[in-house]
Amino acid sequence: MTKSQSTMFALYHYESCPYCAKTRRAINDISIDVELRNIQLNHQYQIELLQGGHKTQVPCLRIDSLNGTTQWLYESDDIIQYLVQYQSDLFRITRMA
Ligand SMILES: N[C@@H](CCC(=O)N[C@@H](CS)C(=O)NCC(=O)O)C(=O)O
């Protein structure tokens, strides 16, 4: 997690999924800290995804806020849009401080 990033992100994904690849590329492009959790390599991640998000679809972004709440965000376009917005808000707040 970067110094000023107060939210923890984890992406549930697997290698051969094109929507996951698109999402991983965007994460790389915007340089945001997101832990990658491959559900095909680690069965525990698949269980977490099903229990938390209630479906096994990937990609799914797990958003853990400092206040203890957890959200599960599906759909690659929505995940990318969310992270781009988060990163842009973070830069704006950091520059104002
Ligand atoms: N519209 C979704 C499509 C995601 C999708 O189709 N994911 C496939 C893998 S490529 C999947 O998880 N299928 C298994 C399932 O839905 O449980 C997105 O853009 O994220």
The ligand as a Gaussian input file, in Angstrom:
#p B3LYP/6-31G(d) Opt

LIG

0 1
 N      -18.725000      -8.621000     -18.155000
 C      -17.764000      -9.246000     -17.260000
 C      -17.388000     -10.634000     -17.836000
 C      -16.566000     -11.450000     -16.860000
 C      -16.504000     -12.917000     -17.269000
 O      -17.191000     -13.365000     -18.211000
 N      -15.678000     -13.668000     -16.563000
 C      -15.577000     -15.097000     -16.773000
 C      -14.101000     -15.492000     -16.981000
 S      -13.419000     -14.773000     -18.462000
 C      -16.046000     -15.829000     -15.534000
 O      -15.717000     -15.454000     -14.414000
 N      -16.850000     -16.902000     -15.719000
 C      -17.201000     -17.785000     -14.625000
 C      -18.344000     -17.286000     -13.778000
 O      -19.057000     -16.335000     -14.175000
 O      -18.549000     -17.838000     -12.689000
 C      -16.558000      -8.341000     -17.076000
 O      -16.320000      -7.473000     -17.955000
 O      -15.878000      -8.445000     -16.047000

